[in-house]
Amino acid sequence: MLFLLDYGAGNVASLANSIRQLGHDFRWIETPADFAEATSLIFPGVGAFESAIQHLARRGLLEPLRAYIASGRPYFGICIGLQVLFESSEESPSAGLGIIPCPIQRFSNEDKSVPHIGWNSANLLDEEPETVDAYYYFVHSYCAKYDPEKYPEAAQWAHTTTQYGQEIFVSAVRKGNVFGTQFHPEKSGAAGLALINAWLRAPDVHAPIGPRVAREPNPNHGLTKRIIACMDVRANDAGDLVVTKGDQYDVREKATDVSATTGGAVRNLGKPVALAARYYDAGADELCLLNITSFRHSPLHDQPMLAVVRAAAERLFVPFTIGGGIKDTVDPDGTVRPALEVASAYFRAGADKVSIGSEAVSAVERLRERGGVPDGTSAIETIAHAYGRQAVVVSIDPRRAYVDKDYAGRHAGELVRGPDGKAWWYQCTVSGGRETRDLSVVELAQGVDALGAGEILLNSIDHDGTGLGFDLDLLALVKRSVRIPVVASSGAGKAAHFVEAFAQTGVEAALAAGIFHREEVGIGEVKDALRAAQINVRR
C-alpha cells in the first residue's frame, strides 16, 4: 500500500493529484502506526528544512520515518523529502536523518540569483552532462553540493546532477530502497508525471551504482528562462469569477465600444481554470492567478477563489502563484486571520507560491523606520519562515516620477535619463497603482529581499496595456539591485519584446496576460523567438 507523508505544511495536494491522474491509490500517514502498513512511501516535503524536522518531531513521525527507511521498503523523497536524508542543513539548527553523510548548503549568490527557481536539466551520472532529455522544475535555496573528493560516501548516492551558475549539485539520489529528487516532478509537466509513474510501477528497481567522478562546470548552466501566463481574476456583477484585463487597471467595458447589454460590465476573457488549462497545454512554464478585487469579507471565507485553486491544481502540473489579499486580516465577526494562516489555506488548496502586493510596501516602510532591522512580524517574514523564501513573491507596481535633469535629491542615485533628456526615478504605489508612496522601487526591492521574499514580480504602471514592450530601464535597475529572481511584467505586445527583456536585462522570467488571452501572441511563438535568439527555454 502506497502512503504519502504530509508533515503539515506546503502544497502536497499537487502530488496527490498527480498520483490520482496516473491511476494509483494511496493513503496518508496520519499516525506513527501507519508506517507499519506502508509497503511504499512518498515524502513530498515542501517548505523549510527546520519546519519539516520540527513538525515531524512534534507529531512523533521522525523516528518512525527513520525506521521505515531502514527497513528496506521503497522510499521516494521530494525536495525537503530528499534533504532530510542528509546529516544537516545550513538552513536549520536541527539535524537531519543522517542517512547520507553530507550537509545541505546554501547556494552562492555571487554569480546568480538565489533561490534557484525554474526549469533545469537533471543529468544522469553515467551519461554525458550535455545530454538533456527533459527539464524539471526546481525551487530551492539550499542543495547538496556534488563533490566526490570531499564527500565520497555521499557521492555514491548521487543519481543525477544539475548545474546552476558555476555550482554543481545533487539533483537526485538513488541507492538501495531510497530514491529522491531535489526538483518537483509533480510540477514538471509530462516529464515529471512520467518519472512518478515509473517509480510507482517499479519502486523496488535499484539503479546500478558505478564510479562517481568530479564534474567540471560548463560555461553556461541549464536553467531556462520562464514564460508565465497571468490571469487577473475578479467577480463580475453576477458574482461569477472571470479572467479579465484592463487598460491601466480599468477592467470594465466602455459603453461606447460595445452593445448596450455589455456596456460597463466587467470584461470577461474566460473562466480561470479553463484558460489556465489552455496555457498549460500550450507550454507555459508557470501560471499566476491574481484576485484583483481581493476579498469582500475574509480570504478564508472566499470559497469560490479557493475552489478555483483546487480545481486548477487538479488539472495543472506546473507551478502556479495565487495573489490578492495575502495579508493580516480580520473577519466580520472579529476573528483575526494572520497572513500565514491565509497563505497556508492556499498552499493546502494547491498553490505553490503566494504573491504579496501593497502589504509589502507597508512592511518595508516599517523596516526602514526600524533602521533596517526586521522584527519577524510581516507577512513576508512569517510565510518565508514556515515555507521557505521561495514560496513568497512580491508584486511591485512602480511608476515614473519625473524630475529636473539636475535633480540632486534622495533618489538621485537611481535616476534614469531618457534619450529625450527627461529624467525620472521609479516611485512605488499601492492599491493597484491608485496611491503613491515616498518609496523608490530600489528601496522596496532591496527591502523585500532583506525581509525574505524569494522573487519579485515587477510591473510597470507606465507600460501596462500599451503593447510597446517591457520597461527595460526599470527591469535593469531592479535586477542589478537585488540577488533574488526578477519576473518582468507589463507592456509585452509581441514575441520580440520577450527577447529584448531577457537579452538586455537578465531577468529570470517574463509574464504576460492580455496578449495571451486575446491570442495575439502564442506561448509557442514566444519560445520559438527565444530559441532563435539562442536563449534557453524549456521544450
N, C-alpha and C positions, 0 to 999 in steps of 0.2 A: 504494500500500500504506500503510495506517494504521500508525503506530508510536506507542508510548507511551514517554515518557521517565521512568524511575524513577531518581532520584538516590541512592536507598539509604536513605530514611527515611520514616516516616509510613505511613498507610493508603492504599496505592494499589490494594489488592485491590477496594475498593468500586467504583472507576471501571471496572476490568477487568470486574467482574461486571455493571455497568450496560451496558457495550458488548455483552457476550455476550447479556444479556437482550434487547437490541434487535436481535439477529441479525447483528451485524457481526463481522468478523475483525480481528485486529491482531497485531503483533509488538512485542517490547520492544527498545528501544535498549540494546544491550549493549556496543558498542564505538563509537569515533568514526566508523568506516567505515559504520555502519548509517545515518547521516544521509543518505548519498548515495542509498540505496534508498527513503527515505521520500517518498511523494507527499503525505502529510498527517501532522501531528504533534500529539499532545496531551501537555502537561506538567502532570500532576496534582501540583503541589507542596504537600506537607503538612508543616508544621513551622515552623522558624525561618529567617529570611532568611539569616543568617550560615551556618547549617548547609548550606543549599541551595547557596549560592555556593561554599563550601569543598569540598563533596562533588563538585560539578560540575568544579571546577578540578582536584582530585586525580585524578579519573578521566579527565581530558582531554576533557571534554564541553562545557566552557563556550564555547570559541571555535567548535567545530562547531555549537553551538546558535545562536550569533550569525550564523554564515554561512548556516545553514538559513533563518532568518527573513529575512535579506537577499536570499535567492534568490527570494522571492515565493511560495513554496509555502505552503499553508494551515497556520496555527499556532493552537492553542487552549490558552491558559494558564489554570489554575485556582488560585486563592488565591496561593501563592508563585509559581506559574507565571505569574500576572499581575504580581505585584510585581517580579519580576526584570527586567521590561521597563523599569522606571523607572531613573533615574540613581543613586539612593542610597536608603538606609533608615536611620532613626534607630535601628533595632534592630541595626545591623551596621556595623562599620568598613569592610567590603568594599563596593566599588562594584557597582551593578547593570549591566545591559547598556547603559543609556543611550539606549534607543530612544525612550522618552517623556521629554521634558525636564521632570521634576518629581520632587521627593523623596517618599518614603513617610514619613509621620509618625505618631506615636503619638496615639491618641485622648486628649482631655482627660477626666479623671475628675471634674471639678468638679460636673457635673450628672447623672452616670450612672456605672454600673459598667463597668469595663474588666477583661477583654476584652468585646467585643461578641459575645454568644453568643445565637443563636436565629434565629427566622424573621422576616424583614423584607421589605419590598417593594423592587422594583427598577423605578424609574420611567423610561420612555423619555424622552429629552430633547425629542422632537418631540410629546409629549403632556402634558396637564396633570399635575402631580405628584400630584394626588389620585386619578388613575386607577390602580387596583391590580387587575391581572388575576391575579397569583399572588404567593405568598410563597416566598422561597428561604432556605436555611439558611446563616447566617454564623457564623464562629468565628475571630475575629482581634482583635489589639490595635492593629495599625498599618494605615494606609489612605492612599490618595491623596486629599487634600482637593480638593474641586471649587471652583476659584477662577479663572474665566476672565480676570479682570483681572490677577492676579498671574502666572498660568501660562497665557497664551493659547494657546500651541502645544500644551500638554498637554490643554487643554480640547477641542481638535479631535479628540482620540482618544476622548473620553467618549461612551459609548453609552447608559448608564443611570446614574442617581444614586440614592443612598439616604440617608435621614436617620436619624441616631442621636443622641439628645439634641438639641442645637441645632447639630450639625455635619452638613454635607452632604459626602458623599464619592463618588468614582467607584466604582460597583459593577460596571460592565462597560465594556470598551473594544472598539472595532471600527473598524479603518481598514486599507484595503488587504487584505493577506492575513492580518492579525492579528485574532484575537478572544480576549478574556479576561474572566474573571469573578472578582470577589473572593469571591463566595459559592460553595458547593459544590453544583453541580447533581446530582452523583451521590448526594447526601444530601438532596435536596429533593423526594423523592417523585415523584408523577406529573408535576408541573410541571418538575422537573429532568430527568427522563427525556425528556420531550418536547423540551426545549431541546437536549440532547445529540443526540437523533435528528435534529433539524432541521439541526444543524451537520454531522453525519456524512453526511447525504444531499445537502447542498449547501455544502460548505466554501468554495467559491470565490465564493459570493454575498456581495457587499460592501454594507454599509448606506450609504445616502446621507448625506453629511456636510453638515448645514445650519449656520446660525449658532448659536453657543453663547452663552447669556446667563447672568448670575448668577441664582441662585435664593435667595429668602428662606426661612429655615426656617419650617416650620409650628409652631403651638403644641405639637403632640404628634407625636412620631416614630412610625414604623410598626412598631417591634419588638413582636412579640406575646408574650403570656405562654405559657409552655410547660407542657404536661401530659405527665408522664413515667410510664410503666408500668415498675415494678421487679419483677424476678424473683430471688428468693433461690434459688440453685441448690446442691444438695448431692447426694452419693451416698446412695442408700438402702442397706438392709442387703444387697441383692443386688449392689451395685456400680453400679447404673444411676443416671445423673444425672436428677434430677427437680426441678421447681419446688415449693418448699414455703413454708409460712408458719406462724409460731407466735405464741403469746402470751408476750410478754416473752422472746423467743428460744428458747422450748421448742417444738421442731418435731415432737415425737413425739405420736402419738395416745394418748389416755388409755384405759387398758384398760376403764374403767367406762363409757366413752362409745361404744365400738364393739365389733364382734364379736371373738371370741377369735382369729380369724385375722389381724386387723389391729391388735389392741391392742398398743401400744408401738412400732408401726412408724413410720418417718418419714412424715409427712403428705405425700401425693402429690397435687398440684394440676395436674399436667400435664407434658408434655415441653417443655423450654425453647424449642426452635426453633418448634414448633407454636404455643405460647402467644404467643411474640413475634410471629409472623406474624399471629395474630389481632388483636393490638393495633395492629400496623402498618396492617392493613386497616381498623381502627376509627378511625384518625386520630390515634394517639399521635404526639406531636411528637418524642419521644426514647424510647429504651429503655435499661434498665440491667440487666445480668446480674451478680449478686454471688455469687461462690463462697464461701458462708458456712462451709464446712468447710476452706477454704484448700487446701493441697496436702499429701498424705501423705508424699511423698518430695522432689519438686522441681517448681516451677512449669513448667519446661521439659520435664519428664517426664510432666506431666498431660495426656496426649494426648486423653482424652475431652473436657476443657474446651476445648482448642484446636480440636477438631473441632466443638464447639458454636459457637464463634466463627466458624469458616469457613463452616459451614452457614447461620448467621444472616446473615452478610454477603452470601450469595448470594441471600437472599430479602428482605432488608430494605433499603430505600433511604431510611432516615432514620438519624440518628446513634445509636450506642449505646456505652455505657460498660461496661467489664469491671472487676471488682474482686475482691479476695481474694488475698492472697499476693504483692502487688506490693511487694517489698522485697528487700534483700540477703539471699541465702540460700546455703547450702552443700549440694551434692548428697551422697548417702550415700557416694560414693567420694571425697569431699573437694574436688570441683571447686567453686570459688567462682562464684556467679551474682549479679552486681550487679543491683540493681533496674532499671537502664537496660536491661540485656540481657533481663530478664523482660518489661518493658513493650514492648520492641521486638518480641518474638515475638508479642505480642497485637495490636500495631498491624499487623504484617505479615499476620496472620491475618484482619484486617478490622475490628478495634475502632477507634473514633475517639478515645476518652478512656480513661484508667485511673483507678481510684479507689484512694486510699491511706487506710488507717484508723489502726490502732494505731501504725504506724511514724511517722506524722505527729506523734503525741503525743511520742514519744521525740525526734524531730528538734527540736521546739520546746523541749523541756526542755534539750537540748544548746545550742540557740541562746541561751536565757536564761542558761545558765552562762557563755557567752562574751560576755555583756553586749550581746546583740542583734546580734552581728557574724556573718553567715553564713560558712561555710567551704567551701561548694560541694560537700560530700560527701553530703548527704542525698538520699534518693530523689526528693523533690520538686525539688530543685535540678538534679540530673543529668538528669532526664527533661525538665524545663522548658527547660533549656539546649539540648537536642537537638531537641525537638519543639515548643517554644513553650509558654508557661504555660497556654494554652487547652486543652492536652492533659491537664492534671493536675487531677483532682477530689480534694478531701479530704473524707472522710466522718467526721463528728464525732458522737459518742454521749455527750451530757451527761445528767446527772440533777440534780434539785433537791437542794440541800444546805440544809436548814432551819436557821435561826439565830434567836437572840433578836431582838426587834424593835429593840432598842437596840444591835445589833451594830456595832462600830467597827473590825473587823479589816481585813485586807489587801484583801478583796473588797467592802468597804462601798460603793464607788462603782458596783458592779454589782448591788446588791440590787434585788430585785423584791418588792413588797408586794401581797399579795392582798387582796380585799375583806373577808376574814375576819380581817384583821390579821396573818396569818402573813407571815414574811419569809424569803427564800431567795436564794442565788446558785446558778449552774449549774456543777457540778463535772464535769470530763471523766473519761471511763472508757476502758479498753482491753479487749481480749479479749471483744468482744461485750457489754460492759457488766458483765462479771464482776469487774473490778478498777477501783478509783478511783485517781485521781492528784491531787496537790495543784496543780492547774492549772485555772483557770476557762475557761469557754467563750470569753470575750472574749480572754483571753491566748492561747488556742490559735488562734482565728480570725485574730487580728492577726499571730500568729507565722507561720502558714502563708501568709498574704498576703505577708509580708516574704520568705519563702523562695522564692516564685514560683508558688504554687498559682493556678490560674485560676478556680476555682469551689469553693464549699463546699456539700456535701450535709449538711444539718442535721437530724439525727434527734432524737428525744426518747424516752428510756427511760420517762419517766413517762406519756407519751401513747401509746406503741406498743401497737397492738392494742386500744385502748379504743373506737375509733369515735366519740369525743367531740369530735373536731376537732383541728386543729394547735395546738401550744403557741404562741399568738400573742405572749405575753410574750418567749419565747425567740427567736422569729423577729425581732421588732422590735429586740431587744437586739443581736443579731449583725448585722442589716442596717445599723444605724447605726454599727457599729464597724469595718466594712471597706469597701473600694471595689471588691470583686470580686463577681460574681453569687452569689446565695444560692438554694439549692433547698430548699423546705420538704418535710419528710418526717415521718411518724409521726402517726397519730391520725385520719386522714380517715375519715368514716363516711357522708357524703352530699355531694351536689354543692355545697350551700351552704357547706360548710367550705372549699372551694377559693376561693369568692368572698370569704369572710372573710380568708383568708390574703393574697390579692392586694390587696384593698382596704385592709386595716388595717396591713399590714407592708411593702408594696412589694417583696417578693421577686420574683425573675425567673421562677421555675418552681416547680411543686408536683408531688410524686411520691406515688404510692400503689401498693399491692400487693394485699393481701387482698381489698379491696372490688372490685377489678377481676377478680381470679382467681375469686372466688365469684359474679361477675356481679350483685352487689348494687347497683352503680352502674356505668354505662357511660361510656366516654370521651366519646361524643357527648352524653350527658346533662350531663356536666360542662361541656362547651363551650357548650351551649345556655344553661346557667345563667350562665356568664360573659358571653356576649353580651347576655343580658337585663339584666345589671348594667352594661352598656356597658364591659366590659373586653375589650381587643383580643386575639383569638385567631385562629389560622390556620384558614381554612375547610377 
